[in-house]
Amino acid sequence: MARKVEPRLMQESEIPAFVDAIIETGCDICACGDDLYTIGDADLSDENYEIAAPQLQAINQKFGDRDFLRREIVAYLRSLRRYLDSSEIDHWSQNVSSQ
């Protein structure tokens, strides 16, 4: 009988490395509110998406399941000012300029 392999669970200490890895693919990542974050792979050109897709897949395999850390990832992104909370802000980078 085959053993069921448990998926790897990302550790909270890996959040900064996870966020850096996503950014290095060229995808944007930011928090939306207090409990959601988004990875902007849809914003890439088709050519850049073809490059980023295998990198994103490798990141998913390396870091594993992280859904249970969603609030912690959001808190980290907010600490970097990578968040959207208002319809008046078009991009998270506008938070940086409003310091």
BALOFI-573514 format. One record per atom (N, C-alpha, C, O): residue number from 1; residue in three letters; atom name; x, y, z. Coordinates in steps of 0.1 Angstrom, whole numbers, plus 5000, padded with zeros to 4 digits. Layout:
BEGIN
nr->NUM	rest->ALA	atom->CA	px->X	py->Y	pz->Z $
...
END
This chain:
BEGIN
nr->1	rest->MET	atom->N	px->5008	py->4988	pz->5000 $
nr->1	rest->MET	atom->CA	px->5000	py->5000	pz->5000 $
nr->1	rest->MET	atom->C	px->5009	py->5012	pz->5000 $
nr->1	rest->MET	atom->O	px->5019	py->5013	pz->5007 $
nr->2	rest->ALA	atom->N	px->5005	py->5022	pz->4992 $
nr->2	rest->ALA	atom->CA	px->5013	py->5034	pz->4991 $
nr->2	rest->ALA	atom->C	px->5011	py->5043	pz->5003 $
nr->2	rest->ALA	atom->O	px->4999	py->5045	pz->5008 $
nr->3	rest->ARG	atom->N	px->5021	py->5050	pz->5007 $
nr->3	rest->ARG	atom->CA	px->5020	py->5059	pz->5018 $
nr->3	rest->ARG	atom->C	px->5015	py->5073	pz->5013 $
nr->3	rest->ARG	atom->O	px->5019	py->5077	pz->5002 $
nr->4	rest->LYS	atom->N	px->5007	py->5079	pz->5020 $
nr->4	rest->LYS	atom->CA	px->5002	py->5092	pz->5017 $
nr->4	rest->LYS	atom->C	px->5013	py->5102	pz->5022 $
nr->4	rest->LYS	atom->O	px->5016	py->5102	pz->5033 $
nr->5	rest->VAL	atom->N	px->5018	py->5110	pz->5012 $
nr->5	rest->VAL	atom->CA	px->5028	py->5120	pz->5016 $
nr->5	rest->VAL	atom->C	px->5021	py->5133	pz->5020 $
nr->5	rest->VAL	atom->O	px->5013	py->5139	pz->5013 $
nr->6	rest->GLU	atom->N	px->5024	py->5137	pz->5032 $
nr->6	rest->GLU	atom->CA	px->5018	py->5149	pz->5038 $
nr->6	rest->GLU	atom->C	px->5025	py->5161	pz->5031 $
nr->6	rest->GLU	atom->O	px->5037	py->5162	pz->5029 $
nr->7	rest->PRO	atom->N	px->5017	py->5171	pz->5027 $
nr->7	rest->PRO	atom->CA	px->5023	py->5183	pz->5021 $
nr->7	rest->PRO	atom->C	px->5031	py->5191	pz->5031 $
nr->7	rest->PRO	atom->O	px->5029	py->5191	pz->5043 $
nr->8	rest->ARG	atom->N	px->5042	py->5197	pz->5026 $
nr->8	rest->ARG	atom->CA	px->5050	py->5205	pz->5034 $
nr->8	rest->ARG	atom->C	px->5043	py->5217	pz->5039 $
nr->8	rest->ARG	atom->O	px->5035	py->5223	pz->5031 $
nr->9	rest->LEU	atom->N	px->5044	py->5221	pz->5051 $
nr->9	rest->LEU	atom->CA	px->5038	py->5233	pz->5056 $
nr->9	rest->LEU	atom->C	px->5049	py->5244	pz->5058 $
nr->9	rest->LEU	atom->O	px->5060	py->5242	pz->5064 $
nr->10	rest->MET	atom->N	px->5046	py->5256	pz->5052 $
nr->10	rest->MET	atom->CA	px->5056	py->5267	pz->5053 $
nr->10	rest->MET	atom->C	px->5057	py->5271	pz->5068 $
nr->10	rest->MET	atom->O	px->5047	py->5271	pz->5075 $
nr->11	rest->GLN	atom->N	px->5068	py->5275	pz->5072 $
nr->11	rest->GLN	atom->CA	px->5071	py->5280	pz->5086 $
nr->11	rest->GLN	atom->C	px->5069	py->5295	pz->5086 $
nr->11	rest->GLN	atom->O	px->5072	py->5302	pz->5076 $
nr->12	rest->GLU	atom->N	px->5064	py->5300	pz->5097 $
nr->12	rest->GLU	atom->CA	px->5063	py->5315	pz->5097 $
nr->12	rest->GLU	atom->C	px->5076	py->5322	pz->5095 $
nr->12	rest->GLU	atom->O	px->5076	py->5333	pz->5089 $
nr->13	rest->SER	atom->N	px->5087	py->5316	pz->5099 $
nr->13	rest->SER	atom->CA	px->5100	py->5323	pz->5098 $
nr->13	rest->SER	atom->C	px->5104	py->5324	pz->5083 $
nr->13	rest->SER	atom->O	px->5113	py->5331	pz->5080 $
nr->14	rest->GLU	atom->N	px->5097	py->5316	pz->5074 $
nr->14	rest->GLU	atom->CA	px->5100	py->5317	pz->5060 $
nr->14	rest->GLU	atom->C	px->5093	py->5327	pz->5052 $
nr->14	rest->GLU	atom->O	px->5095	py->5329	pz->5040 $
nr->15	rest->ILE	atom->N	px->5084	py->5335	pz->5059 $
nr->15	rest->ILE	atom->CA	px->5076	py->5345	pz->5052 $
nr->15	rest->ILE	atom->C	px->5085	py->5355	pz->5044 $
nr->15	rest->ILE	atom->O	px->5082	py->5357	pz->5033 $
nr->16	rest->PRO	atom->N	px->5095	py->5361	pz->5050 $
nr->16	rest->PRO	atom->CA	px->5103	py->5371	pz->5043 $
nr->16	rest->PRO	atom->C	px->5109	py->5364	pz->5030 $
nr->16	rest->PRO	atom->O	px->5110	py->5371	pz->5020 $
nr->17	rest->ALA	atom->N	px->5114	py->5352	pz->5031 $
nr->17	rest->ALA	atom->CA	px->5121	py->5346	pz->5020 $
nr->17	rest->ALA	atom->C	px->5110	py->5343	pz->5009 $
nr->17	rest->ALA	atom->O	px->5113	py->5344	pz->4997 $
nr->18	rest->PHE	atom->N	px->5098	py->5339	pz->5013 $
nr->18	rest->PHE	atom->CA	px->5087	py->5336	pz->5004 $
nr->18	rest->PHE	atom->C	px->5084	py->5349	pz->4996 $
nr->18	rest->PHE	atom->O	px->5083	py->5349	pz->4984 $
nr->19	rest->VAL	atom->N	px->5082	py->5360	pz->5003 $
nr->19	rest->VAL	atom->CA	px->5078	py->5373	pz->4997 $
nr->19	rest->VAL	atom->C	px->5090	py->5377	pz->4987 $
nr->19	rest->VAL	atom->O	px->5087	py->5381	pz->4976 $
nr->20	rest->ASP	atom->N	px->5102	py->5376	pz->4992 $
nr->20	rest->ASP	atom->CA	px->5113	py->5379	pz->4983 $
nr->20	rest->ASP	atom->C	px->5114	py->5371	pz->4971 $
nr->20	rest->ASP	atom->O	px->5116	py->5376	pz->4960 $
nr->21	rest->ALA	atom->N	px->5111	py->5358	pz->4972 $
nr->21	rest->ALA	atom->CA	px->5111	py->5349	pz->4961 $
nr->21	rest->ALA	atom->C	px->5100	py->5353	pz->4950 $
nr->21	rest->ALA	atom->O	px->5103	py->5352	pz->4938 $
nr->22	rest->ILE	atom->N	px->5089	py->5356	pz->4955 $
nr->22	rest->ILE	atom->CA	px->5078	py->5361	pz->4946 $
nr->22	rest->ILE	atom->C	px->5082	py->5373	pz->4939 $
nr->22	rest->ILE	atom->O	px->5080	py->5374	pz->4927 $
nr->23	rest->ILE	atom->N	px->5087	py->5383	pz->4946 $
nr->23	rest->ILE	atom->CA	px->5092	py->5396	pz->4940 $
nr->23	rest->ILE	atom->C	px->5102	py->5393	pz->4929 $
nr->23	rest->ILE	atom->O	px->5102	py->5400	pz->4919 $
nr->24	rest->GLU	atom->N	px->5111	py->5384	pz->4932 $
nr->24	rest->GLU	atom->CA	px->5122	py->5381	pz->4923 $
nr->24	rest->GLU	atom->C	px->5117	py->5375	pz->4910 $
nr->24	rest->GLU	atom->O	px->5124	py->5376	pz->4900 $
nr->25	rest->THR	atom->N	px->5105	py->5370	pz->4909 $
nr->25	rest->THR	atom->CA	px->5100	py->5364	pz->4897 $
nr->25	rest->THR	atom->C	px->5095	py->5376	pz->4888 $
nr->25	rest->THR	atom->O	px->5092	py->5373	pz->4876 $
nr->26	rest->GLY	atom->N	px->5093	py->5388	pz->4893 $
nr->26	rest->GLY	atom->CA	px->5088	py->5399	pz->4886 $
nr->26	rest->GLY	atom->C	px->5073	py->5401	pz->4889 $
nr->26	rest->GLY	atom->O	px->5066	py->5410	pz->4883 $
nr->27	rest->CYS	atom->N	px->5067	py->5392	pz->4897 $
nr->27	rest->CYS	atom->CA	px->5053	py->5393	pz->4901 $
nr->27	rest->CYS	atom->C	px->5052	py->5403	pz->4913 $
nr->27	rest->CYS	atom->O	px->5060	py->5403	pz->4922 $
nr->28	rest->ASP	atom->N	px->5041	py->5410	pz->4912 $
nr->28	rest->ASP	atom->CA	px->5038	py->5419	pz->4924 $
nr->28	rest->ASP	atom->C	px->5031	py->5411	pz->4934 $
nr->28	rest->ASP	atom->O	px->5024	py->5402	pz->4931 $
nr->29	rest->ILE	atom->N	px->5033	py->5414	pz->4947 $
nr->29	rest->ILE	atom->CA	px->5026	py->5408	pz->4958 $
nr->29	rest->ILE	atom->C	px->5023	py->5419	pz->4968 $
nr->29	rest->ILE	atom->O	px->5031	py->5427	pz->4971 $
nr->30	rest->CYS	atom->N	px->5010	py->5419	pz->4972 $
nr->30	rest->CYS	atom->CA	px->5006	py->5429	pz->4982 $
nr->30	rest->CYS	atom->C	px->4994	py->5424	pz->4990 $
nr->30	rest->CYS	atom->O	px->4987	py->5415	pz->4985 $
nr->31	rest->ALA	atom->N	px->4992	py->5430	pz->5002 $
nr->31	rest->ALA	atom->CA	px->4981	py->5426	pz->5010 $
nr->31	rest->ALA	atom->C	px->4969	py->5434	pz->5005 $
nr->31	rest->ALA	atom->O	px->4970	py->5446	pz->5000 $
nr->32	rest->CYS	atom->N	px->4957	py->5428	pz->5007 $
nr->32	rest->CYS	atom->CA	px->4944	py->5435	pz->5004 $
nr->32	rest->CYS	atom->C	px->4936	py->5434	pz->5017 $
nr->32	rest->CYS	atom->O	px->4930	py->5423	pz->5020 $
nr->33	rest->GLY	atom->N	px->4935	py->5445	pz->5024 $
nr->33	rest->GLY	atom->CA	px->4928	py->5444	pz->5037 $
nr->33	rest->GLY	atom->C	px->4937	py->5437	pz->5048 $
nr->33	rest->GLY	atom->O	px->4949	py->5438	pz->5047 $
nr->34	rest->ASP	atom->N	px->4931	py->5430	pz->5057 $
nr->34	rest->ASP	atom->CA	px->4938	py->5424	pz->5068 $
nr->34	rest->ASP	atom->C	px->4940	py->5409	pz->5067 $
nr->34	rest->ASP	atom->O	px->4947	py->5403	pz->5075 $
nr->35	rest->ASP	atom->N	px->4933	py->5403	pz->5057 $
nr->35	rest->ASP	atom->CA	px->4935	py->5388	pz->5057 $
nr->35	rest->ASP	atom->C	px->4936	py->5382	pz->5043 $
nr->35	rest->ASP	atom->O	px->4934	py->5370	pz->5041 $
nr->36	rest->LEU	atom->N	px->4939	py->5390	pz->5033 $
nr->36	rest->LEU	atom->CA	px->4941	py->5385	pz->5019 $
nr->36	rest->LEU	atom->C	px->4954	py->5391	pz->5014 $
nr->36	rest->LEU	atom->O	px->4958	py->5403	pz->5017 $
nr->37	rest->TYR	atom->N	px->4960	py->5384	pz->5005 $
nr->37	rest->TYR	atom->CA	px->4971	py->5389	pz->4997 $
nr->37	rest->TYR	atom->C	px->4970	py->5384	pz->4983 $
nr->37	rest->TYR	atom->O	px->4963	py->5374	pz->4980 $
nr->38	rest->THR	atom->N	px->4976	py->5391	pz->4974 $
nr->38	rest->THR	atom->CA	px->4975	py->5387	pz->4960 $
nr->38	rest->THR	atom->C	px->4989	py->5387	pz->4953 $
nr->38	rest->THR	atom->O	px->4998	py->5395	pz->4957 $
nr->39	rest->ILE	atom->N	px->4991	py->5378	pz->4944 $
nr->39	rest->ILE	atom->CA	px->5003	py->5377	pz->4937 $
nr->39	rest->ILE	atom->C	px->4999	py->5381	pz->4922 $
nr->39	rest->ILE	atom->O	px->4991	py->5374	pz->4916 $
nr->40	rest->GLY	atom->N	px->5006	py->5391	pz->4917 $
nr->40	rest->GLY	atom->CA	px->5001	py->5397	pz->4905 $
nr->40	rest->GLY	atom->C	px->5007	py->5391	pz->4892 $
nr->40	rest->GLY	atom->O	px->5013	py->5398	pz->4884 $
nr->41	rest->ASP	atom->N	px->5006	py->5377	pz->4891 $
nr->41	rest->ASP	atom->CA	px->5011	py->5371	pz->4879 $
nr->41	rest->ASP	atom->C	px->5003	py->5374	pz->4867 $
nr->41	rest->ASP	atom->O	px->5007	py->5373	pz->4855 $
nr->42	rest->ALA	atom->N	px->4990	py->5378	pz->4869 $
nr->42	rest->ALA	atom->CA	px->4981	py->5381	pz->4858 $
nr->42	rest->ALA	atom->C	px->4985	py->5395	pz->4851 $
nr->42	rest->ALA	atom->O	px->4981	py->5398	pz->4840 $
nr->43	rest->ASP	atom->N	px->4993	py->5403	pz->4859 $
nr->43	rest->ASP	atom->CA	px->4997	py->5416	pz->4853 $
nr->43	rest->ASP	atom->C	px->5009	py->5414	pz->4844 $
nr->43	rest->ASP	atom->O	px->5013	py->5424	pz->4837 $
nr->44	rest->LEU	atom->N	px->5015	py->5403	pz->4843 $
nr->44	rest->LEU	atom->CA	px->5027	py->5401	pz->4834 $
nr->44	rest->LEU	atom->C	px->5023	py->5399	pz->4820 $
nr->44	rest->LEU	atom->O	px->5012	py->5395	pz->4817 $
nr->45	rest->SER	atom->N	px->5032	py->5403	pz->4811 $
nr->45	rest->SER	atom->CA	px->5030	py->5400	pz->4797 $
nr->45	rest->SER	atom->C	px->5030	py->5385	pz->4795 $
nr->45	rest->SER	atom->O	px->5035	py->5377	pz->4804 $
nr->46	rest->ASP	atom->N	px->5025	py->5380	pz->4784 $
nr->46	rest->ASP	atom->CA	px->5025	py->5366	pz->4781 $
nr->46	rest->ASP	atom->C	px->5039	py->5360	pz->4782 $
nr->46	rest->ASP	atom->O	px->5042	py->5350	pz->4787 $
nr->47	rest->GLU	atom->N	px->5049	py->5368	pz->4776 $
nr->47	rest->GLU	atom->CA	px->5063	py->5363	pz->4776 $
nr->47	rest->GLU	atom->C	px->5068	py->5362	pz->4790 $
nr->47	rest->GLU	atom->O	px->5075	py->5352	pz->4793 $
nr->48	rest->ASN	atom->N	px->5066	py->5373	pz->4798 $
nr->48	rest->ASN	atom->CA	px->5071	py->5373	pz->4812 $
nr->48	rest->ASN	atom->C	px->5064	py->5362	pz->4820 $
nr->48	rest->ASN	atom->O	px->5070	py->5356	pz->4829 $
nr->49	rest->TYR	atom->N	px->5051	py->5360	pz->4817 $
nr->49	rest->TYR	atom->CA	px->5044	py->5349	pz->4825 $
nr->49	rest->TYR	atom->C	px->5050	py->5335	pz->4822 $
nr->49	rest->TYR	atom->O	px->5051	py->5327	pz->4831 $
nr->50	rest->GLU	atom->N	px->5054	py->5333	pz->4809 $
nr->50	rest->GLU	atom->CA	px->5060	py->5320	pz->4806 $
nr->50	rest->GLU	atom->C	px->5073	py->5318	pz->4813 $
nr->50	rest->GLU	atom->O	px->5076	py->5307	pz->4817 $
nr->51	rest->ILE	atom->N	px->5080	py->5329	pz->4816 $
nr->51	rest->ILE	atom->CA	px->5092	py->5328	pz->4824 $
nr->51	rest->ILE	atom->C	px->5089	py->5326	pz->4839 $
nr->51	rest->ILE	atom->O	px->5095	py->5318	pz->4846 $
nr->52	rest->ALA	atom->N	px->5079	py->5333	pz->4844 $
nr->52	rest->ALA	atom->CA	px->5076	py->5333	pz->4858 $
nr->52	rest->ALA	atom->C	px->5068	py->5321	pz->4863 $
nr->52	rest->ALA	atom->O	px->5070	py->5316	pz->4874 $
nr->53	rest->ALA	atom->N	px->5060	py->5315	pz->4854 $
nr->53	rest->ALA	atom->CA	px->5052	py->5304	pz->4858 $
nr->53	rest->ALA	atom->C	px->5060	py->5292	pz->4864 $
nr->53	rest->ALA	atom->O	px->5056	py->5288	pz->4875 $
nr->54	rest->PRO	atom->N	px->5070	py->5287	pz->4858 $
nr->54	rest->PRO	atom->CA	px->5078	py->5277	pz->4864 $
nr->54	rest->PRO	atom->C	px->5085	py->5281	pz->4877 $
nr->54	rest->PRO	atom->O	px->5087	py->5273	pz->4886 $
nr->55	rest->GLN	atom->N	px->5088	py->5294	pz->4878 $
nr->55	rest->GLN	atom->CA	px->5094	py->5299	pz->4890 $
nr->55	rest->GLN	atom->C	px->5084	py->5299	pz->4902 $
nr->55	rest->GLN	atom->O	px->5087	py->5295	pz->4913 $
nr->56	rest->LEU	atom->N	px->5072	py->5303	pz->4899 $
nr->56	rest->LEU	atom->CA	px->5061	py->5303	pz->4909 $
nr->56	rest->LEU	atom->C	px->5058	py->5289	pz->4913 $
nr->56	rest->LEU	atom->O	px->5056	py->5286	pz->4925 $
nr->57	rest->GLN	atom->N	px->5058	py->5280	pz->4904 $
nr->57	rest->GLN	atom->CA	px->5056	py->5266	pz->4907 $
nr->57	rest->GLN	atom->C	px->5067	py->5260	pz->4916 $
nr->57	rest->GLN	atom->O	px->5064	py->5253	pz->4926 $
nr->58	rest->ALA	atom->N	px->5079	py->5264	pz->4914 $
nr->58	rest->ALA	atom->CA	px->5090	py->5260	pz->4922 $
nr->58	rest->ALA	atom->C	px->5089	py->5266	pz->4936 $
nr->58	rest->ALA	atom->O	px->5092	py->5259	pz->4946 $
nr->59	rest->ILE	atom->N	px->5084	py->5278	pz->4937 $
nr->59	rest->ILE	atom->CA	px->5082	py->5285	pz->4950 $
nr->59	rest->ILE	atom->C	px->5072	py->5277	pz->4958 $
nr->59	rest->ILE	atom->O	px->5073	py->5275	pz->4970 $
nr->60	rest->ASN	atom->N	px->5061	py->5274	pz->4951 $
nr->60	rest->ASN	atom->CA	px->5050	py->5266	pz->4958 $
nr->60	rest->ASN	atom->C	px->5056	py->5253	pz->4963 $
nr->60	rest->ASN	atom->O	px->5052	py->5249	pz->4974 $
nr->61	rest->GLN	atom->N	px->5064	py->5246	pz->4956 $
nr->61	rest->GLN	atom->CA	px->5069	py->5234	pz->4960 $
nr->61	rest->GLN	atom->C	px->5079	py->5236	pz->4972 $
nr->61	rest->GLN	atom->O	px->5079	py->5229	pz->4982 $
nr->62	rest->LYS	atom->N	px->5088	py->5246	pz->4970 $
nr->62	rest->LYS	atom->CA	px->5098	py->5249	pz->4981 $
nr->62	rest->LYS	atom->C	px->5091	py->5252	pz->4994 $
nr->62	rest->LYS	atom->O	px->5095	py->5247	pz->5005 $
nr->63	rest->PHE	atom->N	px->5081	py->5261	pz->4994 $
nr->63	rest->PHE	atom->CA	px->5076	py->5267	pz->5006 $
nr->63	rest->PHE	atom->C	px->5064	py->5259	pz->5011 $
nr->63	rest->PHE	atom->O	px->5061	py->5259	pz->5023 $
nr->64	rest->GLY	atom->N	px->5057	py->5252	pz->5002 $
nr->64	rest->GLY	atom->CA	px->5046	py->5243	pz->5006 $
nr->64	rest->GLY	atom->C	px->5033	py->5251	pz->5010 $
nr->64	rest->GLY	atom->O	px->5032	py->5262	pz->5006 $
nr->65	rest->ASP	atom->N	px->5024	py->5244	pz->5017 $
nr->65	rest->ASP	atom->CA	px->5011	py->5250	pz->5020 $
nr->65	rest->ASP	atom->C	px->5014	py->5262	pz->5030 $
nr->65	rest->ASP	atom->O	px->5021	py->5261	pz->5040 $
nr->66	rest->ARG	atom->N	px->5007	py->5273	pz->5027 $
nr->66	rest->ARG	atom->CA	px->5009	py->5285	pz->5035 $
nr->66	rest->ARG	atom->C	px->4995	py->5292	pz->5038 $
nr->66	rest->ARG	atom->O	px->4995	py->5302	pz->5044 $
nr->67	rest->ASP	atom->N	px->4985	py->5285	pz->5034 $
nr->67	rest->ASP	atom->CA	px->4971	py->5292	pz->5036 $
nr->67	rest->ASP	atom->C	px->4969	py->5295	pz->5051 $
nr->67	rest->ASP	atom->O	px->4963	py->5305	pz->5054 $
nr->68	rest->PHE	atom->N	px->4973	py->5286	pz->5060 $
nr->68	rest->PHE	atom->CA	px->4971	py->5288	pz->5074 $
nr->68	rest->PHE	atom->C	px->4980	py->5300	pz->5080 $
nr->68	rest->PHE	atom->O	px->4978	py->5305	pz->5091 $
nr->69	rest->LEU	atom->N	px->4989	py->5305	pz->5072 $
nr->69	rest->LEU	atom->CA	px->4998	py->5317	pz->5075 $
nr->69	rest->LEU	atom->C	px->4993	py->5329	pz->5068 $
nr->69	rest->LEU	atom->O	px->5000	py->5339	pz->5068 $
nr->70	rest->ARG	atom->N	px->4981	py->5329	pz->5062 $
nr->70	rest->ARG	atom->CA	px->4977	py->5341	pz->5054 $
nr->70	rest->ARG	atom->C	px->4977	py->5354	pz->5062 $
nr->70	rest->ARG	atom->O	px->4982	py->5364	pz->5057 $
nr->71	rest->ARG	atom->N	px->4972	py->5354	pz->5074 $
nr->71	rest->ARG	atom->CA	px->4972	py->5366	pz->5082 $
nr->71	rest->ARG	atom->C	px->4987	py->5371	pz->5086 $
nr->71	rest->ARG	atom->O	px->4989	py->5383	pz->5086 $
nr->72	rest->GLU	atom->N	px->4996	py->5361	pz->5088 $
nr->72	rest->GLU	atom->CA	px->5009	py->5365	pz->5091 $
nr->72	rest->GLU	atom->C	px->5016	py->5370	pz->5078 $
nr->72	rest->GLU	atom->O	px->5024	py->5380	pz->5079 $
nr->73	rest->ILE	atom->N	px->5013	py->5365	pz->5067 $
nr->73	rest->ILE	atom->CA	px->5019	py->5370	pz->5054 $
nr->73	rest->ILE	atom->C	px->5014	py->5384	pz->5052 $
nr->73	rest->ILE	atom->O	px->5021	py->5393	pz->5048 $
nr->74	rest->VAL	atom->N	px->5001	py->5386	pz->5054 $
nr->74	rest->VAL	atom->CA	px->4995	py->5399	pz->5052 $
nr->74	rest->VAL	atom->C	px->5002	py->5409	pz->5062 $
nr->74	rest->VAL	atom->O	px->5005	py->5420	pz->5058 $
nr->75	rest->ALA	atom->N	px->5004	py->5405	pz->5074 $
nr->75	rest->ALA	atom->CA	px->5010	py->5414	pz->5084 $
nr->75	rest->ALA	atom->C	px->5024	py->5418	pz->5079 $
nr->75	rest->ALA	atom->O	px->5028	py->5429	pz->5081 $
nr->76	rest->TYR	atom->N	px->5031	py->5408	pz->5074 $
nr->76	rest->TYR	atom->CA	px->5045	py->5411	pz->5069 $
nr->76	rest->TYR	atom->C	px->5044	py->5421	pz->5057 $
nr->76	rest->TYR	atom->O	px->5052	py->5430	pz->5056 $
nr->77	rest->LEU	atom->N	px->5035	py->5418	pz->5048 $
nr->77	rest->LEU	atom->CA	px->5034	py->5427	pz->5036 $
nr->77	rest->LEU	atom->C	px->5030	py->5441	pz->5041 $
nr->77	rest->LEU	atom->O	px->5035	py->5451	pz->5035 $
nr->78	rest->ARG	atom->N	px->5021	py->5442	pz->5050 $
nr->78	rest->ARG	atom->CA	px->5017	py->5455	pz->5055 $
nr->78	rest->ARG	atom->C	px->5029	py->5462	pz->5062 $
nr->78	rest->ARG	atom->O	px->5031	py->5474	pz->5061 $
nr->79	rest->SER	atom->N	px->5038	py->5455	pz->5069 $
nr->79	rest->SER	atom->CA	px->5050	py->5461	pz->5075 $
nr->79	rest->SER	atom->C	px->5059	py->5466	pz->5064 $
nr->79	rest->SER	atom->O	px->5067	py->5476	pz->5067 $
nr->80	rest->LEU	atom->N	px->5059	py->5461	pz->5052 $
nr->80	rest->LEU	atom->CA	px->5066	py->5466	pz->5041 $
nr->80	rest->LEU	atom->C	px->5059	py->5477	pz->5033 $
nr->80	rest->LEU	atom->O	px->5064	py->5482	pz->5023 $
nr->81	rest->ARG	atom->N	px->5047	py->5480	pz->5038 $
nr->81	rest->ARG	atom->CA	px->5038	py->5490	pz->5031 $
nr->81	rest->ARG	atom->C	px->5033	py->5485	pz->5018 $
nr->81	rest->ARG	atom->O	px->5030	py->5493	pz->5009 $
nr->82	rest->ARG	atom->N	px->5033	py->5472	pz->5016 $
nr->82	rest->ARG	atom->CA	px->5028	py->5466	pz->5003 $
nr->82	rest->ARG	atom->C	px->5014	py->5461	pz->5006 $
nr->82	rest->ARG	atom->O	px->5010	py->5450	pz->5008 $
nr->83	rest->TYR	atom->N	px->5005	py->5471	pz->5006 $
nr->83	rest->TYR	atom->CA	px->4990	py->5468	pz->5009 $
nr->83	rest->TYR	atom->C	px->4982	py->5478	pz->5001 $
nr->83	rest->TYR	atom->O	px->4986	py->5490	pz->4998 $
nr->84	rest->LEU	atom->N	px->4970	py->5474	pz->4999 $
nr->84	rest->LEU	atom->CA	px->4959	py->5483	pz->4994 $
nr->84	rest->LEU	atom->C	px->4947	py->5483	pz->5003 $
nr->84	rest->LEU	atom->O	px->4942	py->5472	pz->5007 $
nr->85	rest->ASP	atom->N	px->4943	py->5494	pz->5008 $
nr->85	rest->ASP	atom->CA	px->4932	py->5495	pz->5017 $
nr->85	rest->ASP	atom->C	px->4921	py->5505	pz->5012 $
nr->85	rest->ASP	atom->O	px->4910	py->5505	pz->5017 $
nr->86	rest->SER	atom->N	px->4924	py->5512	pz->5002 $
nr->86	rest->SER	atom->CA	px->4916	py->5523	pz->4997 $
nr->86	rest->SER	atom->C	px->4914	py->5523	pz->4982 $
nr->86	rest->SER	atom->O	px->4924	py->5520	pz->4975 $
nr->87	rest->SER	atom->N	px->4902	py->5526	pz->4978 $
nr->87	rest->SER	atom->CA	px->4900	py->5527	pz->4963 $
nr->87	rest->SER	atom->C	px->4907	py->5540	pz->4958 $
nr->87	rest->SER	atom->O	px->4909	py->5541	pz->4945 $
nr->88	rest->GLU	atom->N	px->4912	py->5549	pz->4966 $
nr->88	rest->GLU	atom->CA	px->4919	py->5560	pz->4962 $
nr->88	rest->GLU	atom->C	px->4934	py->5557	pz->4958 $
nr->88	rest->GLU	atom->O	px->4941	py->5565	pz->4952 $
nr->89	rest->ILE	atom->N	px->4938	py->5545	pz->4962 $
nr->89	rest->ILE	atom->CA	px->4952	py->5541	pz->4959 $
nr->89	rest->ILE	atom->C	px->4952	py->5531	pz->4948 $
nr->89	rest->ILE	atom->O	px->4945	py->5521	pz->4949 $
nr->90	rest->ASP	atom->N	px->4959	py->5534	pz->4937 $
nr->90	rest->ASP	atom->CA	px->4959	py->5525	pz->4926 $
nr->90	rest->ASP	atom->C	px->4969	py->5513	pz->4927 $
nr->90	rest->ASP	atom->O	px->4967	py->5503	pz->4922 $
nr->91	rest->HIS	atom->N	px->4980	py->5516	pz->4934 $
nr->91	rest->HIS	atom->CA	px->4991	py->5506	pz->4936 $
nr->91	rest->HIS	atom->C	px->4997	py->5507	pz->4950 $
nr->91	rest->HIS	atom->O	px->4998	py->5518	pz->4955 $
nr->92	rest->TRP	atom->N	px->5001	py->5496	pz->4955 $
nr->92	rest->TRP	atom->CA	px->5007	py->5496	pz->4969 $
nr->92	rest->TRP	atom->C	px->5018	py->5506	pz->4970 $
nr->92	rest->TRP	atom->O	px->5021	py->5511	pz->4981 $
nr->93	rest->SER	atom->N	px->5026	py->5508	pz->4959 $
nr->93	rest->SER	atom->CA	px->5038	py->5517	pz->4960 $
nr->93	rest->SER	atom->C	px->5034	py->5531	pz->4964 $
nr->93	rest->SER	atom->O	px->5043	py->5539	pz->4969 $
nr->94	rest->GLN	atom->N	px->5021	py->5535	pz->4962 $
nr->94	rest->GLN	atom->CA	px->5017	py->5548	pz->4967 $
nr->94	rest->GLN	atom->C	px->5017	py->5550	pz->4982 $
nr->94	rest->GLN	atom->O	px->5018	py->5561	pz->4987 $
nr->95	rest->ASN	atom->N	px->5017	py->5539	pz->4989 $
nr->95	rest->ASN	atom->CA	px->5018	py->5539	pz->5004 $
nr->95	rest->ASN	atom->C	px->5032	py->5544	pz->5008 $
nr->95	rest->ASN	atom->O	px->5033	py->5551	pz->5018 $
nr->96	rest->VAL	atom->N	px->5042	py->5540	pz->5000 $
nr->96	rest->VAL	atom->CA	px->5056	py->5544	pz->5003 $
nr->96	rest->VAL	atom->C	px->5058	py->5559	pz->5002 $
nr->96	rest->VAL	atom->O	px->5064	py->5565	pz->5011 $
nr->97	rest->SER	atom->N	px->5052	py->5565	pz->4992 $
nr->97	rest->SER	atom->CA	px->5054	py->5579	pz->4990 $
nr->97	rest->SER	atom->C	px->5046	py->5587	pz->5000 $
nr->97	rest->SER	atom->O	px->5048	py->5600	pz->5001 $
nr->98	rest->SER	atom->N	px->5037	py->5581	pz->5007 $
nr->98	rest->SER	atom->CA	px->5028	py->5589	pz->5016 $
nr->98	rest->SER	atom->C	px->5033	py->5588	pz->5031 $
nr->98	rest->SER	atom->O	px->5026	py->5591	pz->5040 $
nr->99	rest->GLN	atom->N	px->5046	py->5583	pz->5032 $
nr->99	rest->GLN	atom->CA	px->5052	py->5582	pz->5046 $
nr->99	rest->GLN	atom->C	px->5054	py->5595	pz->5052 $
nr->99	rest->GLN	atom->O	px->5058	py->5596	pz->5064 $
END
